[in-house]
Each structure stands twice: as C-alpha cells, then as structure tokens.
Amino acid sequence: MLEAAREGIDAAAGGSLTVIRLQEMQDFYAYMGRELPALIENWRKQYRR
C-alpha cells in the first residue's frame, strides 16, 4: 500500500486533493507498519493467559 500511495503521489498533480489524501494514506500505512508488531505481541501475551 505504501508503494501504491507513492506511485499515486508521483502521478497526480502536486497540491491536489488526491495528493493530500494519498499522503495521508501513506502516513497511515507507515504508522500501522511501525505499531502493528507491538500490538500483535501484546495480543499474543494476553491470549496465552
């Protein structure tokens, strides 16, 4: 999804609403990529109890 967002940003007109939304999508997926491993680990610890 990060690559798709980057390709869309590169293809769209700068400053357009499309670019703004694609940048938000890119930021969201980058955030999820950083946060998801810890979230999964916490769930596994809770699930094992």
Short mmCIF file of the C-alpha atoms (twelve columns), coordinates in Angstrom:
data_MODEL
# 
_entry.id   MODEL 
# 
loop_
_atom_site.group_PDB 
_atom_site.id 
_atom_site.type_symbol 
_atom_site.label_atom_id 
_atom_site.label_alt_id 
_atom_site.label_comp_id 
_atom_site.label_asym_id 
_atom_site.label_seq_id 
_atom_site.Cartn_x 
_atom_site.Cartn_y 
_atom_site.Cartn_z 
_atom_site.pdbx_PDB_model_num 
ATOM 1  C CA . MET A 1  0.000  0.000   0.000   1 
ATOM 2  C CA . LEU A 2  2.899  2.344   0.696   1 
ATOM 3  C CA . GLU A 3  4.223  1.781   -2.817  1 
ATOM 4  C CA . ALA A 4  0.774  2.293   -4.340  1 
ATOM 5  C CA . ALA A 5  0.418  5.568   -2.465  1 
ATOM 6  C CA . ARG A 6  3.878  6.688   -3.630  1 
ATOM 7  C CA . GLU A 7  3.041  5.858   -7.241  1 
ATOM 8  C CA . GLY A 8  -0.217 7.783   -6.987  1 
ATOM 9  C CA . ILE A 9  1.525  10.778  -5.429  1 
ATOM 10 C CA . ASP A 10 4.124  10.736  -8.198  1 
ATOM 11 C CA . ALA A 11 1.434  10.521  -10.896 1 
ATOM 12 C CA . ALA A 12 -1.008 13.108  -9.508  1 
ATOM 13 C CA . ALA A 13 -0.816 16.865  -9.733  1 
ATOM 14 C CA . GLY A 14 1.080  18.386  -6.814  1 
ATOM 15 C CA . GLY A 15 -1.052 20.020  -4.148  1 
ATOM 16 C CA . SER A 16 -4.256 18.412  -5.371  1 
ATOM 17 C CA . LEU A 17 -6.788 16.868  -3.026  1 
ATOM 18 C CA . THR A 18 -5.798 13.498  -4.473  1 
ATOM 19 C CA . VAL A 19 -2.175 14.000  -3.422  1 
ATOM 20 C CA . ILE A 20 -3.222 15.136  0.042   1 
ATOM 21 C CA . ARG A 21 -5.343 12.015  0.510   1 
ATOM 22 C CA . LEU A 22 -2.622 9.736   -0.845  1 
ATOM 23 C CA . GLN A 23 -0.100 11.305  1.519   1 
ATOM 24 C CA . GLU A 24 -2.473 10.661  4.407   1 
ATOM 25 C CA . MET A 25 -2.880 7.056   3.236   1 
ATOM 26 C CA . GLN A 26 0.889  6.697   3.030   1 
ATOM 27 C CA . ASP A 27 1.330  8.132   6.529   1 
ATOM 28 C CA . PHE A 28 -1.368 5.810   7.904   1 
ATOM 29 C CA . TYR A 29 0.201  2.661   6.463   1 
ATOM 30 C CA . ALA A 30 3.664  3.724   7.642   1 
ATOM 31 C CA . TYR A 31 2.222  4.243   11.136  1 
ATOM 32 C CA . MET A 32 0.495  0.855   11.070  1 
ATOM 33 C CA . GLY A 33 3.727  -0.785  9.950   1 
ATOM 34 C CA . ARG A 34 5.525  0.650   12.962  1 
ATOM 35 C CA . GLU A 35 2.787  -0.060  15.522  1 
ATOM 36 C CA . LEU A 36 1.347  -3.396  14.415  1 
ATOM 37 C CA . PRO A 37 4.207  -5.691  15.569  1 
ATOM 38 C CA . ALA A 38 3.904  -4.476  19.182  1 
ATOM 39 C CA . LEU A 39 0.118  -4.714  19.044  1 
ATOM 40 C CA . ILE A 40 0.283  -8.314  17.818  1 
ATOM 41 C CA . GLU A 41 2.795  -9.221  20.514  1 
ATOM 42 C CA . ASN A 42 0.594  -7.703  23.230  1 
ATOM 43 C CA . TRP A 43 -2.402 -9.626  21.919  1 
ATOM 44 C CA . ARG A 44 -0.427 -12.880 21.945  1 
ATOM 45 C CA . LYS A 45 0.638  -12.315 25.542  1 
ATOM 46 C CA . GLN A 46 -2.947 -11.627 26.589  1 
ATOM 47 C CA . TYR A 47 -4.322 -14.546 24.566  1 
ATOM 48 C CA . ARG A 48 -1.925 -17.047 26.180  1 
ATOM 49 C CA . ARG A 49 -3.166 -16.248 29.669  1 
# 
